[in-house]
Every structure is written in structure tokens, then in C-alpha cells.
Amino acid sequence: MPKSLNSTVVIGTLYTVFLCALVSGSVVARQHVLKTESSATSQEDWQDWRSEAQRQQAGSGPVSRRVPKSSEPPSLVLLRDHFATSLTILVVLSSALFFTIAIMVRGVLVGPSFQPDFRSGSEEVLHRN
């Protein structure tokens, strides 16, 4: 097999593994967040934080904060309501980064080898004198 075909197979295999890991990791993270952030304790912690932010908004805290509008934790809302959009953006941007790096590495490993000719420069100096 030619070198370029071998590298294409390797890049395709690595991309498939990378994509499977990315999607499965996202699904596992979503399940974990839905399980933990939906609990009553988590909701109570979020409401406590919102009330503390409201207290600090009045200027009685170390910083002035804005009270979050959401009555639920942002991670829960993101991974419950906007998971498909988040996963699509993650796959597109990660794929662009993967293929950019893969093309650069392939060019280094498979491309024509560059061998500078150091003698030609020194010979020109010798001929000038």
C-alpha cells in the first residue's frame, strides 16, 4: 500500500475512535448531570446560591452580583434542553481541529523529505573569494 493510503486509513480509524469517545463521553456527562442536578438537594443548593447572589446584588457582599434568571442550574438546562445543539457544535469544532492537526502531522510524516543543501552555500562563498 502507498504511504498516503496507509495514513488515510490511520487517520480515518483515529477519527472514528475520537468521535465515538467524544459522543459517548458527552452522553455519559449528560446522564450524570441529569441525575445529580435534578435532585432536590441540588435544586435547594441552586436556590440558596440565587438568594445569596440577590443579597450581594444589594451591595452587602464583597462584590456586586446579578441574580440568575433561571430557577434551575445552568448545567441542567444546557444538557437537558440544548443537548443536541451542544453536541453538534462539539462534533463540528472538534472535527475541524482533529483534521487540521491530522493534515499537518500527515504532511510531516508522509510528505517529501526536506534536506537542506548546506554545501551549496559554502561552495558559493568559496567561489566568490
C-alpha positions in Angstrom: 0.0 0.0 0.0 1.2 3.5 -0.7 2.2 5.7 2.2 -0.7 8.1 1.6 -3.3 5.3 1.6 -1.9 3.9 4.9 -2.0 7.4 6.5 -5.6 7.9 5.3 -6.7 4.6 6.9 -4.9 5.5 10.1 -6.5 9.0 10.2 -9.9 7.5 9.5 -9.6 4.9 12.2 -8.3 7.5 14.7 -11.2 9.9 13.8 -13.8 7.1 14.3 -12.3 6.3 17.8 -12.1 10.0 18.6 -15.7 10.6 17.5 -17.0 7.6 19.5 -15.2 8.8 22.6 -16.5 12.3 22.2 -20.1 11.3 21.7 -20.1 8.7 24.4 -18.4 11.0 26.9 -21.0 13.7 26.2 -23.9 11.2 26.7 -22.4 9.9 30.0 -21.8 13.5 31.2 -25.4 14.4 30.3 -26.8 11.4 32.2 -24.6 12.3 35.2 -25.8 15.9 35.2 -29.4 14.9 34.8 -29.2 12.5 37.7 -27.3 14.8 40.1 -28.7 18.3 39.2 -32.3 17.1 39.2 -32.2 16.1 42.8 -34.0 18.1 45.5 -30.7 18.8 47.2 -29.2 20.3 44.1 -32.2 22.4 43.4 -32.1 23.7 47.0 -28.4 24.5 46.7 -29.1 26.4 43.5 -31.9 28.4 45.2 -29.6 29.2 48.1 -27.0 30.5 45.7 -29.5 32.6 43.9 -30.7 34.1 47.2 -27.0 34.8 48.2 -26.5 36.5 44.8 -29.6 38.6 45.4 -28.2 39.6 48.8 -24.8 40.5 47.2 -26.6 42.5 44.5 -27.8 44.9 47.1 -24.2 45.8 47.9 -23.9 43.9 51.2 -21.4 41.4 49.8 -17.8 41.6 48.6 -18.9 42.0 45.0 -22.0 43.2 43.2 -23.7 40.2 41.5 -26.5 39.8 39.2 -29.2 37.3 40.2 -29.5 34.5 37.6 -32.8 34.4 35.9 -33.1 30.7 35.7 -34.7 28.8 38.5 -32.6 25.7 37.6 -28.9 25.2 37.5 -27.4 26.2 34.1 -25.7 22.8 33.5 -29.0 21.1 33.9 -30.7 23.5 31.4 -27.8 23.2 28.9 -27.6 19.4 28.9 -31.4 18.8 29.1 -32.8 21.4 26.8 -29.9 22.2 24.4 -28.0 18.8 24.2 -28.4 18.3 20.5 -27.2 21.7 19.7 -24.2 21.4 22.1 -23.3 18.0 20.7 -23.5 19.2 17.1 -21.2 22.2 17.9 -18.8 20.0 19.8 -18.6 17.5 17.0 -18.1 20.1 14.3 -15.5 22.1 16.1 -13.6 19.1 17.4 -13.6 17.5 13.9 -12.2 20.7 12.4 -9.4 20.7 15.0 -8.8 17.0 14.5 -8.5 17.2 10.7 -6.3 20.3 10.9 -3.8 18.5 13.2 -4.1 15.3 11.2 -3.3 17.1 7.9 -0.3 18.8 9.5 1.0 15.5 11.0 0.4 13.7 7.7 2.4 16.3 5.9 5.3 16.0 8.2 5.3 12.2 8.2 4.3 11.4 4.6 5.3 14.5 2.6 8.5 14.9 0.7 11.5 14.9 3.0 13.3 18.2 3.1 17.1 18.0 3.2 18.8 21.4 3.1 21.9 21.5 1.0 24.5 23.2 3.2 27.3 22.6 0.8 25.9 24.8 -1.9 26.0 27.8 0.3 29.6 27.2 1.4 30.7 26.5 -2.2 29.3 29.9 -3.3 31.4 31.6 -0.6 34.5 29.7 -1.7 33.9 30.6 -5.3 33.4 34.3 -4.5 36.9 34.6 -2.9 
